[in-house]
Amino acid sequence: MRERLLVFSDSHGYAPALKLALAWARESGRSPDAVAFLGDGLDDAESAEMADRRAGFSCPWHKARGNNDFGFATRDSALFELGGSRFFACHGHRHSLYSGLETLAAAARASGANVALFGHTHAPFAKTVDGILLLNPGSIGSPRSSAGATFALIECEPGEPPSPSFWGMGRRGAISPVPAGKM
């Protein structure tokens, strides 16, 4: 059975974008079975999660604390399973991202994960290295790429590799696919 994971990071105070993306997922037939938030905006994530619950939707949220999330008891990383895949989720600031992705891939491998989710760089990215999908959804609130504000949707089916897609949010809230060349 296919399951969907919405992945967000780096909202930096822009909770309305998270809420808009969640509403889009539900209205477009892409309702998530789980949500991952990768830090730097945990207060935004909690606000969006509560709004989603008030609207009658409930799915697990997996959160990791970022380098700008002060006063939260949330851990620096999360480990969870969905649709036959095992996910290692972190913000990435403790994994030497600007020196390469080896430290992140090693942490994911050590945890038994086949997917490593990370944020921190504010730019969408996906690459499979030694059987581990390394994915950054970009930033939903403070982008640093030509793709603008982005998030990811990963579809998982047991026995199949996870299938990611990236989505961009336009100035008026329109959500559309992000072509690979824009990342």
Backbone as a printed PyTorch tensor [residue, N CA C, xyz], in Angstrom:
tensor([[[  0.8300,  -1.1810,   0.0000],
         [  0.0000,   0.0000,   0.0000],
         [  0.8820,   1.2550,   0.0000]],

        [[  0.6310,   2.1360,  -0.9530],
         [  1.4150,   3.3690,  -1.0630],
         [  1.0550,   4.3320,   0.0630]],

        [[  2.1120,   4.9380,   0.6390],
         [  1.9170,   5.9520,   1.6730],
         [  2.6770,   7.2060,   1.2650]],

        [[  2.1890,   8.3520,   1.7560],
         [  2.7710,   9.6490,   1.3930],
         [  3.3180,  10.3690,   2.6170]],

        [[  4.4760,  10.9870,   2.4110],
         [  5.1200,  11.7930,   3.4390],
         [  5.3270,  13.1930,   2.8920]],

        [[  4.7870,  14.1980,   3.5790],
         [  5.0760,  15.5990,   3.2450],
         [  6.2970,  16.0040,   4.0620]],

        [[  7.2460,  16.6920,   3.4230],
         [  8.4890,  17.0630,   4.0930],
         [  8.6890,  18.5740,   3.9790]],

        [[  8.8480,  19.2140,   5.1380],
         [  9.0510,  20.6570,   5.2220],
         [ 10.3010,  20.9660,   6.0340]],

        [[ 10.8770,  22.1320,   5.7770],
         [ 11.9930,  22.6100,   6.5890],
         [ 12.0700,  24.1230,   6.4990]],

        [[ 12.7110,  24.6950,   7.4810],
         [ 13.1070,  26.1080,   7.4640],
         [ 11.9680,  27.0670,   7.1330]],

        [[ 10.9090,  27.0120,   7.9350],
         [  9.7980,  27.9560,   7.7380],
         [ 10.1360,  29.3330,   8.3050]],

        [[ 10.9780,  29.3920,   9.3110],
         [ 11.4620,  30.6490,   9.8860],
         [ 10.3600,  31.6750,  10.1210]],

        [[  9.2940,  31.2610,  10.8060],
         [  8.2340,  32.1910,  11.1760],
         [  7.1000,  32.2900,  10.1820]],

        [[  7.1130,  31.4930,   9.1510],
         [  6.0860,  31.5870,   8.1250],
         [  5.1410,  30.3790,   8.1900]],

        [[  4.4090,  30.2740,   9.2970],
         [  3.4440,  29.1770,   9.4950],
         [  2.3560,  29.1510,   8.4300]],

        [[  1.8840,  30.3050,   7.8900],
         [  0.8350,  30.2360,   6.8650],
         [  1.2250,  29.3780,   5.6590]],

        [[  2.5000,  29.3480,   5.3060],
         [  2.9330,  28.5280,   4.1650],
         [  2.7410,  27.0450,   4.4700]],

        [[  3.0630,  26.6340,   5.6810],
         [  2.8570,  25.2370,   6.0760],
         [  1.3750,  24.8720,   6.0070]],

        [[  0.5410,  25.7430,   6.5360],
         [ -0.9060,  25.4890,   6.5510],
         [ -1.4540,  25.4280,   5.1320]],

        [[ -0.9760,  26.3020,   4.2720],
         [ -1.4180,  26.3140,   2.8820],
         [ -1.0050,  25.0240,   2.1630]],

        [[  0.2170,  24.5810,   2.3880],
         [  0.6980,  23.3520,   1.7490],
         [ -0.0760,  22.1320,   2.2430]],

        [[ -0.3990,  22.0930,   3.5220],
         [ -1.2030,  20.9850,   4.0570],
         [ -2.5950,  20.9800,   3.4310]],

        [[ -3.2070,  22.1450,   3.3240],
         [ -4.5350,  22.2410,   2.7040],
         [ -4.4700,  21.8150,   1.2370]],

        [[ -3.4370,  22.2560,   0.5340],
         [ -3.2640,  21.8560,  -0.8730],
         [ -3.1710,  20.3390,  -0.9990]],

        [[ -2.3850,  19.7090,  -0.1250],
         [ -2.2100,  18.2530,  -0.1920],
         [ -3.5560,  17.5520,  -0.0270]],

        [[ -4.3390,  17.9930,   0.8900],
         [ -5.6380,  17.3590,   1.1340],
         [ -6.6110,  17.6100,  -0.0210]],

        [[ -6.6340,  18.8420,  -0.5200],
         [ -7.5720,  19.2010,  -1.5930],
         [ -7.1840,  18.5950,  -2.9370]],

        [[ -5.8960,  18.2850,  -3.1310],
         [ -5.4440,  17.7580,  -4.4150],
         [ -5.3800,  16.2240,  -4.4400]],

        [[ -5.8660,  15.5890,  -3.3780],
         [ -5.8380,  14.1340,  -3.3200],
         [ -4.4870,  13.5670,  -2.9350]],

        [[ -3.6290,  14.3880,  -2.3350],
         [ -2.2990,  13.9490,  -1.9210],
         [ -2.1670,  13.9790,  -0.3980]],

        [[ -3.2210,  13.6420,   0.3040],
         [ -3.2020,  13.6810,   1.7730],
         [ -2.0420,  12.8690,   2.3090]],

        [[ -1.2970,  13.4300,   3.2430],
         [ -0.1530,  12.7000,   3.7800],
         [ -0.5630,  11.6650,   4.8180]],

        [[  0.2080,  10.5920,   4.8600],
         [  0.0710,   9.6100,   5.9310],
         [  0.9540,  10.0060,   7.1100]],

        [[  1.9110,  10.9020,   6.8570],
         [  2.7900,  11.4480,   7.8870],
         [  3.4020,  12.7350,   7.3490]],

        [[  3.9020,  13.5500,   8.2810],
         [  4.5750,  14.8050,   7.9430],
         [  5.9180,  14.8180,   8.6660]],

        [[  6.9550,  15.2720,   7.9900],
         [  8.2660,  15.4750,   8.6200],
         [  8.5850,  16.9680,   8.5610]],

        [[  8.9760,  17.5150,   9.7000],
         [  9.4430,  18.9030,   9.7540],
         [ 10.8750,  18.8720,  10.2560]],

        [[ 11.7840,  19.4650,   9.4840],
         [ 13.2150,  19.3030,   9.7040],
         [ 13.8930,  20.4820,  10.3880]],

        [[ 13.1360,  21.2820,  11.0900],
         [ 13.7250,  22.3060,  11.9400],
         [ 13.7370,  23.7050,  11.3850]],

        [[ 14.1020,  24.6210,  12.2840],
         [ 14.0920,  26.0630,  12.0720],
         [ 12.6950,  26.5600,  11.7590]],

        [[ 11.8540,  26.3990,  12.7750],
         [ 10.4650,  26.8270,  12.7150],
         [  9.5600,  25.8540,  13.4490]],

        [[ 10.0650,  25.2480,  14.5170],
         [  9.2470,  24.2770,  15.2380],
         [  7.9410,  24.8830,  15.7510]],

        [[  7.9760,  26.1640,  16.1280],
         [  6.7280,  26.8010,  16.5520],
         [  5.7340,  26.8760,  15.3910]],

        [[  6.2080,  27.1010,  14.1790],
         [  5.3430,  27.1060,  12.9900],
         [  4.7540,  25.7130,  12.7600]],

        [[  5.5980,  24.6930,  12.9040],
         [  5.1520,  23.3150,  12.7020],
         [  4.0840,  22.9430,  13.7190]],

        [[  4.2740,  23.3340,  14.9670],
         [  3.2780,  23.0240,  15.9890],
         [  1.9670,  23.7390,  15.7070]],

        [[  2.0400,  24.9830,  15.2450],
         [  0.8420,  25.7350,  14.8820],
         [  0.1030,  25.0700,  13.7170]],

        [[  0.8440,  24.6510,  12.6940],
         [  0.2340,  23.9980,  11.5290],
         [ -0.3550,  22.6480,  11.9120]],

        [[  0.3530,  21.8970,  12.7570],
         [ -0.1590,  20.6000,  13.1940],
         [ -1.4660,  20.7660,  13.9690]],

        [[ -1.5230,  21.7460,  14.8510],
         [ -2.7470,  21.9790,  15.6350],
         [ -3.8950,  22.4300,  14.7320]],

        [[ -3.6130,  23.2900,  13.7590],
         [ -4.6590,  23.7380,  12.8340],
         [ -5.1880,  22.5600,  12.0210]],

        [[ -4.2940,  21.6770,  11.6120],
         [ -4.6850,  20.4910,  10.8490],
         [ -5.5820,  19.5860,  11.6990]],

        [[ -5.2340,  19.4140,  12.9600],
         [ -6.0440,  18.5780,  13.8600],
         [ -7.4220,  19.2070,  14.0900]],

        [[ -7.4550,  20.5370,  14.2610],
         [ -8.7430,  21.2220,  14.4430],
         [ -9.6340,  21.0660,  13.2110]],

        [[ -9.0030,  20.9390,  12.0390],
         [ -9.7660,  20.7640,  10.7930],
         [-10.2060,  19.3140,  10.6010]],

        [[ -9.8480,  18.4410,  11.5590],
         [-10.2960,  17.0600,  11.5010],
         [ -9.3120,  16.0920,  10.8750]],

        [[ -8.0850,  16.5300,  10.6450],
         [ -7.0700,  15.6580,  10.0520],
         [ -6.0530,  15.2880,  11.1280]],

        [[ -5.6110,  14.0670,  11.0750],
         [ -4.6430,  13.6280,  12.0590],
         [ -3.7030,  12.6140,  11.4260]],

        [[ -2.4350,  12.9300,  11.4390],
         [ -1.4110,  11.9860,  10.9990],
         [ -0.1770,  12.2550,  11.8510]],

        [[  0.7230,  11.3000,  11.9340],
         [  1.9310,  11.5170,  12.7320],
         [  2.8110,  12.6320,  12.1580]],

        [[  3.3740,  13.4260,  13.0400],
         [  4.3610,  14.4400,  12.6810],
         [  5.6930,  14.0180,  13.2890]],

        [[  6.7340,  13.9990,  12.4820],
         [  8.0830,  13.6710,  12.9330],
         [  8.9050,  14.9500,  12.8150]],

        [[  9.4470,  15.4060,  13.9410],
         [ 10.1220,  16.7020,  13.9630],
         [ 11.5510,  16.5740,  14.4600]],

        [[ 12.4060,  17.4270,  13.9160],
         [ 13.7960,  17.5330,  14.3610],
         [ 14.0880,  19.0050,  14.6550]],

        [[ 14.8420,  19.2480,  15.6890],
         [ 15.1810,  20.6190,  16.0850],
         [ 16.2960,  21.1610,  15.2000]],

        [[ 16.1340,  22.4090,  14.7690],
         [ 17.1500,  23.0790,  13.9690],
         [ 18.0250,  23.9860,  14.8160]],

        [[ 19.0160,  24.5850,  14.1990],
         [ 19.9410,  25.4500,  14.9240],
         [ 19.3040,  26.7580,  15.3930]],

        [[ 18.1080,  27.0810,  14.9170],
         [ 17.4050,  28.2950,  15.3640],
         [ 16.1660,  27.9830,  16.1880]],

        [[ 16.0070,  26.7480,  16.6240],
         [ 14.8630,  26.3450,  17.4400],
         [ 15.2860,  26.3030,  18.9040]],

        [[ 15.1050,  27.4280,  19.5890],
         [ 15.5070,  27.5310,  20.9850],
         [ 14.3070,  27.2560,  21.8920]],

        [[ 14.5480,  26.5840,  23.0030],
         [ 13.4990,  26.3520,  23.9840],
         [ 12.5790,  25.1840,  23.6680]],

        [[ 12.9660,  24.3220,  22.7600],
         [ 12.1540,  23.1530,  22.4300],
         [ 12.8510,  21.8990,  22.9380]],

        [[ 12.0640,  20.9730,  23.4670],
         [ 12.6150,  19.7080,  23.9510],
         [ 12.7710,  18.6930,  22.8200]],

        [[ 12.4170,  19.0780,  21.6040],
         [ 12.5020,  18.1890,  20.4460],
         [ 13.9520,  17.7640,  20.2180]],

        [[ 14.1370,  16.5320,  19.8290],
         [ 15.4840,  15.9870,  19.5780],
         [ 16.0620,  16.5400,  18.2720]],

        [[ 17.3700,  16.3740,  18.1060],
         [ 18.0680,  16.8250,  16.9000],
         [ 17.7650,  15.9450,  15.6880]],

        [[ 17.2780,  14.7290,  15.9330],
         [ 16.9570,  13.8350,  14.8180],
         [ 15.7850,  12.9440,  15.1980]],

        [[ 15.1700,  12.3790,  14.1770],
         [ 14.0520,  11.4530,  14.3700],
         [ 14.2660,  10.2690,  13.4450]],

        [[ 13.7980,   9.1320,  13.8630],
         [ 13.8870,   7.9140,  13.0700],
         [ 12.4830,   7.3220,  13.0240]],

        [[ 11.9990,   7.0440,  11.8090],
         [ 10.6520,   6.4880,  11.6790],
         [ 10.5420,   5.6800,  10.3970]],

        [[  9.4750,   4.8910,  10.3070],
         [  9.2290,   4.0630,   9.1280],
         [  7.8950,   4.4410,   8.5050]],

        [[  7.8460,   4.3320,   7.1800],
         [  6.6290,   4.6230,   6.4340],
         [  6.7000,   3.9100,   5.0910]],

        [[  5.6650,   3.1840,   4.7450],
         [  5.5690,   2.5690,   3.4220],
         [  6.7440,   1.6920,   3.0350]],

        [[  7.3280,   0.9920,   4.0040],
         [  8.4420,   0.1090,   3.7010],
         [  9.8040,   0.7850,   3.6940]],

        [[  9.8580,   2.0830,   3.9640],
         [ 11.1330,   2.8030,   4.0340],
         [ 11.4030,   3.2330,   5.4680]],

        [[ 12.6690,   3.3400,   5.7870],
         [ 13.0900,   3.8160,   7.1090],
         [ 13.7740,   5.1690,   6.9100]],

        [[ 13.3230,   6.1700,   7.6530],
         [ 13.7600,   7.5600,   7.4970],
         [ 14.5940,   8.0210,   8.6870]],

        [[ 15.7060,   8.6800,   8.3760],
         [ 16.5040,   9.4090,   9.3550],
         [ 16.2560,  10.8780,   9.0410]],

        [[ 15.6720,  11.6150,   9.9810],
         [ 15.3260,  13.0210,   9.7490],
         [ 16.1060,  13.9160,  10.7050]],

        [[ 16.7350,  14.9550,  10.1610],
         [ 17.4920,  15.8990,  10.9770],
         [ 17.4780,  17.2610,  10.2890]],

        [[ 17.9520,  18.2580,  11.0060],
         [ 18.0800,  19.5700,  10.3670],
         [ 19.3290,  19.5920,   9.4810]],

        [[ 20.3870,  18.9870,   9.9700],
         [ 21.6040,  18.8790,   9.1690],
         [ 22.7610,  19.7260,   9.6510]],

        [[ 22.4970,  20.6910,  10.5120],
         [ 23.5720,  21.5810,  10.9530],
         [ 24.6620,  20.8580,  11.7340]],

        [[ 24.4040,  19.6880,  12.2360],
         [ 25.4020,  18.9110,  12.9800],
         [ 26.0740,  17.8460,  12.1030]],

        [[ 25.8270,  17.9050,  10.7840],
         [ 26.3460,  16.8760,   9.8890],
         [ 27.2680,  17.4260,   8.7980]],

        [[ 27.9140,  18.5530,   9.0390],
         [ 28.9280,  19.1090,   8.1310],
         [ 28.4650,  19.1590,   6.6780]],

        [[ 27.2370,  19.6190,   6.4440],
         [ 26.6620,  19.6140,   5.1020],
         [ 27.4750,  20.4030,   4.0850]],

        [[ 28.0750,  21.4820,   4.5110],
         [ 28.7980,  22.3300,   3.5590],
         [ 30.1480,  21.7300,   3.1520]],

        [[ 30.5190,  20.6250,   3.8200],
         [ 31.7560,  19.9130,   3.4650],
         [ 31.4650,  18.6430,   2.6710]],

        [[ 30.1920,  18.3870,   2.4030],
         [ 29.7880,  17.1700,   1.6950],
         [ 28.6930,  16.4580,   2.4640]],

        [[ 28.2090,  15.3910,   1.9040],
         [ 27.0830,  14.6700,   2.5110],
         [ 27.4890,  13.3430,   3.1370]],

        [[ 28.7800,  13.0940,   3.2360],
         [ 29.2600,  11.8250,   3.7640],
         [ 28.8470,  11.6040,   5.2140]],

        [[ 28.9580,  12.6200,   6.0620],
         [ 28.6090,  12.4880,   7.4790],
         [ 27.1210,  12.1910,   7.6300]],

        [[ 26.2930,  12.8640,   6.8440],
         [ 24.8560,  12.6180,   6.8770],
         [ 24.5390,  11.2030,   6.4130]],

        [[ 25.1200,  10.7820,   5.3100],
         [ 24.8750,   9.4290,   4.7900],
         [ 25.3250,   8.3790,   5.8060]],

        [[ 26.4390,   8.6060,   6.4820],
         [ 26.9330,   7.6630,   7.4870],
         [ 25.9760,   7.5730,   8.6720]],

        [[ 25.4280,   8.7210,   9.1030],
         [ 24.4660,   8.7160,  10.2100],
         [ 23.2050,   7.9500,   9.8220]],

        [[ 22.7390,   8.1480,   8.6090],
         [ 21.5520,   7.4270,   8.1350],
         [ 21.8340,   5.9290,   8.0660]],

        [[ 22.9720,   5.5810,   7.5060],
         [ 23.3530,   4.1690,   7.3770],
         [ 23.4570,   3.5160,   8.7530]],

        [[ 24.0630,   4.2080,   9.7060],
         [ 24.2310,   3.6660,  11.0560],
         [ 22.8910,   3.4310,  11.7520]],

        [[ 21.8880,   4.2080,  11.3750],
         [ 20.5620,   4.0480,  11.9880],
         [ 19.7050,   3.0270,  11.2410]],

        [[ 20.2390,   2.4780,  10.1510],
         [ 19.4890,   1.5010,   9.3610],
         [ 18.5020,   2.1280,   8.3980]],

        [[ 18.6260,   3.4270,   8.1560],
         [ 17.6940,   4.1350,   7.2750],
         [ 18.1080,   4.0100,   5.8100]],

        [[ 17.1150,   4.0430,   4.9210],
         [ 17.4070,   4.1000,   3.4950],
         [ 17.0780,   5.4840,   2.9200]],

        [[ 16.5940,   6.3910,   3.7980],
         [ 16.3320,   7.7750,   3.4000],
         [ 16.8530,   8.6940,   4.4970]],

        [[ 17.6120,   9.7270,   4.1100],
         [ 18.0730,  10.7610,   5.0380],
         [ 17.4220,  12.0700,   4.6190]],

        [[ 16.6220,  12.6390,   5.4970],
         [ 15.9710,  13.9230,   5.2560],
         [ 16.7370,  14.9980,   6.0240]],

        [[ 17.0110,  16.1270,   5.3610],
         [ 17.7320,  17.1980,   6.0300],
         [ 17.2840,  18.5450,   5.4860]],

        [[ 17.5380,  19.5800,   6.2520],
         [ 17.2290,  20.9530,   5.8550],
         [ 18.4970,  21.7850,   5.9030]],

        [[ 18.4050,  22.9450,   6.5280],
         [ 19.5250,  23.8430,   6.8400],
         [ 20.0570,  24.6430,   5.6540]],

        [[ 20.1730,  24.0700,   4.4760],
         [ 20.7550,  24.8020,   3.3460],
         [ 19.7250,  25.6500,   2.6030]],

        [[ 18.4480,  25.4210,   2.8690],
         [ 17.3420,  26.1840,   2.2600],
         [ 17.2180,  25.9650,   0.7550]],

        [[ 17.7720,  24.9000,   0.2320],
         [ 17.7060,  24.6290,  -1.2130],
         [ 17.2740,  23.1780,  -1.4400]],

        [[ 16.3300,  22.9460,  -2.3450],
         [ 15.8880,  21.5780,  -2.6060],
         [ 16.9940,  20.7350,  -3.2370]],

        [[ 17.0300,  19.4700,  -2.8250],
         [ 18.0930,  18.5800,  -3.2860],
         [ 17.6430,  17.1400,  -3.1050]],

        [[ 17.9590,  16.2980,  -4.0620],
         [ 17.7310,  14.8570,  -3.9260],
         [ 18.7850,  14.1050,  -4.7140]],

        [[ 19.3810,  13.1270,  -4.0630],
         [ 20.3810,  12.2970,  -4.7160],
         [ 20.4750,  10.9850,  -3.9370]],

        [[ 20.5860,   9.8930,  -4.6660],
         [ 20.7840,   8.6070,  -4.0190],
         [ 22.2740,   8.2750,  -4.0270]],

        [[ 22.8100,   8.0080,  -2.8380],
         [ 24.2210,   7.6860,  -2.6610],
         [ 24.3160,   6.3650,  -1.9130]],

        [[ 24.9360,   5.3910,  -2.5380],
         [ 25.1090,   4.0640,  -1.9170],
         [ 23.8000,   3.5110,  -1.3680]],

        [[ 22.7200,   3.6770,  -2.1310],
         [ 21.4310,   3.1220,  -1.7450],
         [ 20.6320,   3.9520,  -0.7590]],

        [[ 21.1470,   5.1130,  -0.3680],
         [ 20.4410,   5.9810,   0.5740],
         [ 19.9950,   7.2360,  -0.1630]],

        [[ 18.6910,   7.4920,  -0.1350],
         [ 18.1570,   8.7230,  -0.7240],
         [ 18.4260,   9.8680,   0.2460]],

        [[ 19.1920,  10.8610,  -0.1930],
         [ 19.4550,  12.0710,   0.5810],
         [ 18.5500,  13.1530,   0.0230]],

        [[ 17.6840,  13.7180,   0.8710],
         [ 16.6950,  14.6720,   0.3770],
         [ 16.5670,  15.8770,   1.2910]],

        [[ 16.6330,  17.0460,   0.6710],
         [ 16.3610,  18.3160,   1.3410],
         [ 15.1630,  18.9200,   0.6310]],

        [[ 14.0700,  19.2360,   1.3630],
         [ 12.8870,  19.7900,   0.7140],
         [ 13.0360,  21.2480,   0.3120]],

        [[ 14.1400,  21.8660,   0.6830],
         [ 14.2920,  23.3060,   0.4880],
         [ 13.6670,  24.0210,   1.6700]],

        [[ 13.3550,  25.2730,   1.4920],
         [ 12.7660,  26.0760,   2.5660],
         [ 11.3830,  26.5550,   2.1570]],

        [[ 10.4320,  26.3580,   3.0400],
         [  9.0690,  26.8230,   2.7710],
         [  8.9070,  28.3000,   3.1490]],

        [[  9.8710,  28.8540,   3.9100],
         [  9.7030,  30.2260,   4.3600],
         [ 10.8250,  31.1810,   4.0500]],

        [[ 12.0100,  30.6750,   3.7370],
         [ 13.1660,  31.5360,   3.5240],
         [ 14.0970,  30.8930,   2.4890]],

        [[ 13.6280,  30.7960,   1.2360],
         [ 14.3830,  30.0390,   0.2180],
         [ 15.6940,  30.6950,  -0.1920]],

        [[ 16.6220,  29.8250,  -0.6200],
         [ 17.9170,  30.2690,  -1.1400],
         [ 18.2010,  29.5970,  -2.4780]],

        [[ 17.1730,  29.4050,  -3.2740],
         [ 17.3870,  28.7970,  -4.5900],
         [ 16.4520,  29.4580,  -5.5880]],

        [[ 16.7190,  29.2420,  -6.8590],
         [ 15.8600,  29.8250,  -7.8960],
         [ 14.4700,  29.1860,  -7.9010]],

        [[ 14.3110,  28.0610,  -7.2070],
         [ 13.0040,  27.3940,  -7.1440],
         [ 12.0430,  28.1320,  -6.2270]],

        [[ 12.5440,  29.0210,  -5.3760],
         [ 11.6810,  29.7340,  -4.4390],
         [ 11.3250,  28.8630,  -3.2530]],

        [[ 10.1830,  29.1540,  -2.6370],
         [  9.7170,  28.4040,  -1.4660],
         [  9.2840,  27.0090,  -1.9100]],

        [[  9.8660,  25.9800,  -1.2870],
         [  9.6000,  24.6110,  -1.7230],
         [  9.3640,  23.6710,  -0.5470]],

        [[  8.7700,  22.5340,  -0.8740],
         [  8.6290,  21.4080,   0.0440],
         [  8.6370,  20.1480,  -0.8060]],

        [[  8.6670,  18.9870,  -0.1550],
         [  8.7300,  17.7210,  -0.8910],
         [  7.5800,  16.8080,  -0.5010]],

        [[  7.2350,  15.9400,  -1.4200],
         [  6.2680,  14.8780,  -1.1900],
         [  6.9720,  13.5840,  -1.5920]],

        [[  7.0200,  12.6260,  -0.6780],
         [  7.6530,  11.3410,  -0.9740],
         [  6.5790,  10.2640,  -0.9240]],

        [[  6.4710,   9.5070,  -2.0140],
         [  5.5470,   8.3830,  -2.0480],
         [  6.3470,   7.1150,  -1.8250]],

        [[  5.8680,   6.2930,  -0.9070],
         [  6.5730,   5.0770,  -0.5150],
         [  5.6600,   3.8730,  -0.6960]],

        [[  6.2160,   2.8560,  -1.2910],
         [  5.5010,   1.5990,  -1.4560],
         [  6.4720,   0.4780,  -1.1070]],

        [[  6.0310,  -0.4690,  -0.2540],
         [  6.9300,  -1.5660,   0.1210],
         [  7.5230,  -2.2590,  -1.1060]],

        [[  8.8250,  -2.5130,  -1.0440],
         [  9.5130,  -3.1900,  -2.1320],
         [  9.9530,  -2.2860,  -3.2610]],

        [[  9.6070,  -1.0150,  -3.2000],
         [  9.9800,  -0.0360,  -4.2290],
         [ 10.8200,   1.0650,  -3.5900]],

        [[ 11.7140,   1.6920,  -4.3600],
         [ 12.4400,   2.8420,  -3.7920],
         [ 11.4770,   4.0100,  -3.5960]],

        [[ 11.7080,   4.8240,  -2.5700],
         [ 10.8480,   5.9840,  -2.3510],
         [ 10.9000,   6.9280,  -3.5560]],

        [[  9.7570,   7.5260,  -3.8770],
         [  9.6510,   8.3910,  -5.0540],
         [  9.3510,   9.8330,  -4.6290]],

        [[ 10.3750,  10.7080,  -4.6780],
         [ 10.1660,  12.0940,  -4.2480],
         [  9.7230,  13.0140,  -5.3950]],

        [[  8.9860,  14.0390,  -5.0360],
         [  8.6770,  15.1370,  -5.9500],
         [  8.7840,  16.4300,  -5.1480]],

        [[  9.1240,  17.4970,  -5.8500],
         [  9.2650,  18.8010,  -5.2040],
         [  8.1630,  19.7280,  -5.6920]],

        [[  7.7080,  20.5640,  -4.7790],
         [  6.6040,  21.4750,  -5.0630],
         [  6.9930,  22.8720,  -4.6210]],

        [[  6.6340,  23.8540,  -5.4530],
         [  6.9580,  25.2390,  -5.1630],
         [  5.7010,  26.0340,  -4.8750]],

        [[  5.8690,  27.0480,  -4.0470],
         [  4.7530,  27.8990,  -3.6700],
         [  4.9650,  29.2850,  -4.2680]],

        [[  4.0360,  29.6890,  -5.1180],
         [  4.1250,  30.9920,  -5.7540],
         [  3.7480,  32.1170,  -4.8140]],

        [[  3.9060,  33.3230,  -5.2730],
         [  3.6460,  34.5100,  -4.4420],
         [  2.2050,  34.6050,  -3.9660]],

        [[  1.2770,  34.1360,  -4.7570],
         [ -0.1310,  34.2010,  -4.3700],
         [ -0.6220,  32.8790,  -3.7890]],

        [[  0.3150,  32.0200,  -3.4010],
         [ -0.0430,  30.7630,  -2.7710],
         [ -0.2960,  29.6120,  -3.7300]],

        [[ -0.1460,  29.8330,  -5.0190],
         [ -0.3220,  28.7350,  -5.9820],
         [  0.7970,  27.7280,  -5.8120]],

        [[  0.4530,  26.4570,  -5.8360],
         [  1.4450,  25.3960,  -5.6660],
         [  1.5610,  24.6230,  -6.9720]],

        [[  2.8090,  24.4360,  -7.4030],
         [  3.0390,  23.7220,  -8.6730],
         [  4.3230,  22.8970,  -8.5610]],

        [[  4.4770,  21.8870,  -9.4330],
         [  5.6820,  21.0700,  -9.4000],
         [  6.9310,  21.8860,  -9.7090]],

        [[  8.0310,  21.5210,  -9.0940],
         [  9.3140,  22.1730,  -9.3530],
         [ 10.0840,  21.2820, -10.3170]],

        [[ 10.3850,  21.7730, -11.5170],
         [ 11.1680,  20.9760, -12.4650],
         [ 12.5680,  20.7110, -11.9300]],

        [[ 13.1360,  19.5620, -12.2710],
         [ 14.4650,  19.1810, -11.7800],
         [ 15.5200,  20.2520, -12.0890]],

        [[ 15.4100,  20.9340, -13.2070],
         [ 16.3760,  21.9580, -13.5770],
         [ 16.3470,  23.1960, -12.7120]],

        [[ 15.2810,  23.4030, -11.9250],
         [ 15.1550,  24.5720, -11.0520],
         [ 15.8160,  24.3540,  -9.6990]],

        [[ 16.1900,  23.1110,  -9.3950],
         [ 16.7170,  22.8200,  -8.0530],
         [ 18.1790,  23.1750,  -7.9470]]])
